[in-house]
Every structure is written in C-alpha cells, then in structure tokens.
Amino acid sequence: MFYDCIVVGAGPAGSTAAKILSQCGYKVLIIDSKAFPRVKLCGGCVSAKIIDYIPNIGDLSEKIAFKAILSYKKSACLSIESTEPFAYFVDRKVFDNYLLESAVKSGCKFENEKLIALSYDDTMIEVYTSKNHYKSKYLIGADGANSTVRKILHIKPKFTIKTLQGKSNTLIDYINVDIGFGKINYYWSFPQNQACGIASPKKNINKLFYKYYKTDDVFDVKGYFIPIAFSKNNLGKSNILLVGDAACLADPFSLEGIYNAIYSAHLAAASILSFPKNPYEAYVCLASKILEGNKYSYYISQIVAKFPYFVFSKLSKGNESVLADYLKGAKSSKDLFWLLLKNLYKKTIK
Ligand SMILES: Cc1cc2nc3c(=O)[nH]c(=O)nc-3n(C[C@H](O)[C@H](O)[C@H](O)COP(=O)(O)OP(=O)(O)OC[C@H]3O[C@@H](n4cnc5c(N)ncnc54)[C@H](O)[C@@H]3O)c2cc1C
C-alpha cells in the first residue's frame, strides 16, 4: 500500500507530525509497536512554553506547578514562586493517547505494527513491519530513544543519559531539583504521581539513586536512557526525517524531551509541506534553533557537574526571576549559560 508519509512511533513527536500532515491533505500512516493507550516511563513535566503548541494543556494536565525549589545536597534551598505556571504535569498514558486520537481524527491511519526494516532511495521508501509491507514518499522516524529508524540510517547519539525514576511516599506540591551531588544532571521530585528520579551520564546510577533517596521511601523504581546529540546529522537523511528522541533532541541539561519532540515534529512536517523536493535540508535549517539551544544546555550540564555549589549559590543570589523564566521556558539555555559564565568569570578575576 502506498502512503505520502509513514510515521514510525506514536509518542508526542509522531502523533504531532501525523496530525499536521493529515490536516494538510497528505495520506499518512502512523505505526507503533505498542497498542494504545500505552505506558511510558516519564516524569510528565512539560514547561509552560508548550502552550504555544497545545493551548488546552491546562485541561490535559493532572497537576500544574507554581512553585519550584532548587536545592543543594538537600539542605540549602532556593524557593521560587510565580502566579503563572512553571510547568504542567501530564500522565503520559492519557496525554499520548489524546495526541494519537487527535491525529487519527485528522485523517491518518493508525496500525499497531513494529518497524522491522527499511529500504530507501531518493524517490521511494519501502517499509517492512511485523505484519505488512508499505511504500511511501516520506518517512518520519519518531520511534523514541532506542529508534530503529535511526539505527537503520547508521546514526548514533553523541552520548546517553541514564535515568532511574521511582515513586516516593513523601508527597510534595512543588518541583524539587537538587544539583548538590556533582557529576550528575540532577535529582528530581515532582508533585505528580509521586515521581522522583535521577539523571546522570555516569554508569552506576543505582548507587547514586539510593545515596539520595531512602530505600524505604521509594518504590516502583525503573530505569531507561535518554539519547543526546546536537548535530544536524542526527536529523535524518533525504526524505527520512528524525524527530523527538529518535533525533536525540531532549534538552541535555533539563532533559525535558516532550517539548522538543512536539516542536521538532512541527518543523519536520513544515519541511515536508514547504520543501517537498528536499525536506531534510529545510529541516536542518529550521531545527538549528533546537540544536543551538541544546548545545548551550550541554555546556550548562558540564558546569553543574563540575561546580554544583557555584551554580547553586550564583542562581540563589538575585537571579530568582531568571531562574523562574528559565523554568517556564521564557528564558533560553543560552541566557542561563551566559549568566553562569559571567559569574564564573567575575569569580576567577577576583
Ligand atoms: C525516566 C524519564 C523521565 C523523563 N521525564 C521527562 C519529563 O518530566 N518531561 C519531559 O519533557 N521529558 C521527560 N523525559 C523524556 C521524554 O520521555 C521523551 O523525551 C519523550 O517521550 C520523547 O517523545 P517521542 O515522541 O520522541 O518518543 P516516545 O514518547 O518514546 O515515543 C516513541 C514511540 O515509538 C514506538 N516505537 C519504538 N520503536 C518502534 C518500532 N520499531 N516500530 C514502531 N514503533 C516503535 C514506541 O512504542 C513509542 O510509543 C523523561 C525520560 C525518562 C527516561
């Protein structure tokens, strides 16, 4: 069967791209190896800037955070509050199913099939799934962190961040991020679903997790990984575009991946619609803002890992509003990076 575009993966990235292309009259097939609604290991925290793409995010959220606490080794704390939301918390099972249903309502076809293999040239893509064989003009790889499409294209992440997430008996009604233990991204505790976790490029995060959380306080602990890259080579090839985690586009410091998944899906769909002869080149141009932002986030993660106390103390003193804007997404990682660098420079020349 022939489609204008086949989307592999029905997470936030895939469903968003499928919806836009179907709305514009493309014949679209979206496949996912899992039956929906499906569970996805995730904190479900989406920064407030998502409202640009999902105006009804408030209705889809289980919780909305107006308060965040940045802490250092659990003790020193900086509390930031706002009358506007910092972030929305979604249940991924419900949220992803809503996005897929919206895509199907727009006219695309959904099949519960697993991508097995691809063959492609500049004019045609052949897609082999667990059940069928399809052909299409374009393909969007939205199949997440362990993307089969990315592997078939021989594209690799720059590195991976390991994560462990569990549930805590200690309930909170704010976001808590602790950067005090060095060489990690951070520990997090969220108001939704009792979620707590750790993210780090280090291998043995089990030990680090239980160094911070009390064994008798946490349960249901599971691990996964987040691939990171900020190169145009990770965005695909020719008529095959990678989006979201398949393109390794989660923010390397905050590890927020849902926003860039949805944002990159908009850019990939726009590239196919506006530049049908060479969507990859167009997508590389459009996505350069994401790649640049992620580079700065990577630099921040390096500074945090090396100088956690310095970062904590600098952000604590008079920079609450910058931090609040960063959490909401109103200030970029580039803004935060330069703020930290300016302070680092001042400290060095003193
Ligand atoms: C522990 C943890 C906590 C996180 N917390 C947050 C958070 O609080 N906020 C945030 O923004 N981000 C968070 N993230 C990152 C976030 O989950 C991802 O960035 C986001 O899900 C990416 O969306 P996506 O659509 O690209 O991929 P996914 O949501 O992973 O969707 C990919 C889909 O592809 C399907 N698939 C995979 N392989 C195939 C195949 N071969 N054939 C067909 N289908 C296939 C999968 O079944 C899946 O449904 C977290 C990640 C982890 C691991």
PDBQT file of the ligand as one rigid body, heavy atoms in Angstrom, charges set to zero:
ROOT
HETATM    1  C1  LIG A 401      12.799   8.442  33.448  1.00  0.00    +0.000 C 
HETATM    2  C2  LIG A 401      12.477   9.519  32.432  1.00  0.00    +0.000 A 
HETATM    3  C3  LIG A 401      11.820  10.673  32.847  1.00  0.00    +0.000 A 
HETATM    4  C4  LIG A 401      11.516  11.676  31.911  1.00  0.00    +0.000 A 
HETATM    5  N1  LIG A 401      10.836  12.780  32.346  1.00  0.00    +0.000 NA
HETATM    6  C5  LIG A 401      10.523  13.753  31.455  1.00  0.00    +0.000 A 
HETATM    7  C6  LIG A 401       9.768  14.883  31.883  1.00  0.00    +0.000 A 
HETATM    8  O1  LIG A 401       9.360  15.011  33.043  1.00  0.00    +0.000 OA
HETATM    9  N2  LIG A 401       9.482  15.834  30.948  1.00  0.00    +0.000 N 
HETATM   10  C7  LIG A 401       9.894  15.719  29.642  1.00  0.00    +0.000 A 
HETATM   11  O2  LIG A 401       9.631  16.618  28.839  1.00  0.00    +0.000 OA
HETATM   12  N3  LIG A 401      10.596  14.646  29.219  1.00  0.00    +0.000 NA
HETATM   13  C8  LIG A 401      10.906  13.655  30.080  1.00  0.00    +0.000 A 
HETATM   14  N4  LIG A 401      11.576  12.546  29.648  1.00  0.00    +0.000 N 
HETATM   15  C9  LIG A 401      11.911  12.444  28.211  1.00  0.00    +0.000 C 
HETATM   16  C10 LIG A 401      10.653  12.117  27.417  1.00  0.00    +0.000 C 
HETATM   17  O3  LIG A 401      10.026  10.964  27.949  1.00  0.00    +0.000 OA
HETATM   18  C11 LIG A 401      10.982  11.893  25.931  1.00  0.00    +0.000 C 
HETATM   19  O4  LIG A 401      11.862  12.913  25.508  1.00  0.00    +0.000 OA
HETATM   20  C12 LIG A 401       9.734  11.910  25.058  1.00  0.00    +0.000 C 
HETATM   21  O5  LIG A 401       8.902  10.831  25.379  1.00  0.00    +0.000 OA
HETATM   22  C13 LIG A 401      10.100  11.852  23.575  1.00  0.00    +0.000 C 
HETATM   23  O6  LIG A 401       8.930  11.716  22.801  1.00  0.00    +0.000 OA
HETATM   24  P1  LIG A 401       8.987  10.956  21.396  1.00  0.00    +0.000 P 
HETATM   25  O7  LIG A 401       7.640  11.108  20.783  1.00  0.00    +0.000 OA
HETATM   26  O8  LIG A 401      10.178  11.379  20.644  1.00  0.00    +0.000 OA
HETATM   27  O9  LIG A 401       9.249   9.419  21.772  1.00  0.00    +0.000 OA
HETATM   28  P2  LIG A 401       8.402   8.402  22.682  1.00  0.00    +0.000 P 
HETATM   29  O10 LIG A 401       7.467   9.121  23.558  1.00  0.00    +0.000 OA
HETATM   30  O11 LIG A 401       9.392   7.493  23.305  1.00  0.00    +0.000 OA
HETATM   31  O12 LIG A 401       7.546   7.583  21.614  1.00  0.00    +0.000 OA
HETATM   32  C14 LIG A 401       8.155   6.690  20.726  1.00  0.00    +0.000 C 
HETATM   33  C15 LIG A 401       7.142   5.648  20.290  1.00  0.00    +0.000 C 
HETATM   34  O13 LIG A 401       7.738   4.818  19.281  1.00  0.00    +0.000 OA
HETATM   35  C16 LIG A 401       7.335   3.491  19.468  1.00  0.00    +0.000 C 
HETATM   36  N5  LIG A 401       8.318   2.613  18.835  1.00  0.00    +0.000 N 
HETATM   37  C17 LIG A 401       9.585   2.357  19.261  1.00  0.00    +0.000 A 
HETATM   38  N6  LIG A 401      10.175   1.518  18.393  1.00  0.00    +0.000 NA
HETATM   39  C18 LIG A 401       9.276   1.245  17.411  1.00  0.00    +0.000 A 
HETATM   40  C19 LIG A 401       9.299   0.431  16.234  1.00  0.00    +0.000 A 
HETATM   41  N7  LIG A 401      10.394  -0.266  15.880  1.00  0.00    +0.000 N 
HETATM   42  N8  LIG A 401       8.197   0.381  15.471  1.00  0.00    +0.000 NA
HETATM   43  C20 LIG A 401       7.079   1.072  15.797  1.00  0.00    +0.000 A 
HETATM   44  N9  LIG A 401       7.000   1.848  16.906  1.00  0.00    +0.000 NA
HETATM   45  C21 LIG A 401       8.083   1.934  17.694  1.00  0.00    +0.000 A 
HETATM   46  C22 LIG A 401       7.241   3.343  20.984  1.00  0.00    +0.000 C 
HETATM   47  O14 LIG A 401       6.361   2.278  21.349  1.00  0.00    +0.000 OA
HETATM   48  C23 LIG A 401       6.711   4.714  21.421  1.00  0.00    +0.000 C 
HETATM   49  O15 LIG A 401       5.310   4.719  21.551  1.00  0.00    +0.000 OA
HETATM   50  C24 LIG A 401      11.885  11.521  30.551  1.00  0.00    +0.000 A 
HETATM   51  C25 LIG A 401      12.542  10.358  30.127  1.00  0.00    +0.000 A 
HETATM   52  C26 LIG A 401      12.826   9.365  31.053  1.00  0.00    +0.000 A 
HETATM   53  C27 LIG A 401      13.529   8.111  30.588  1.00  0.00    +0.000 C 
ENDROOT
TORSDOF 0
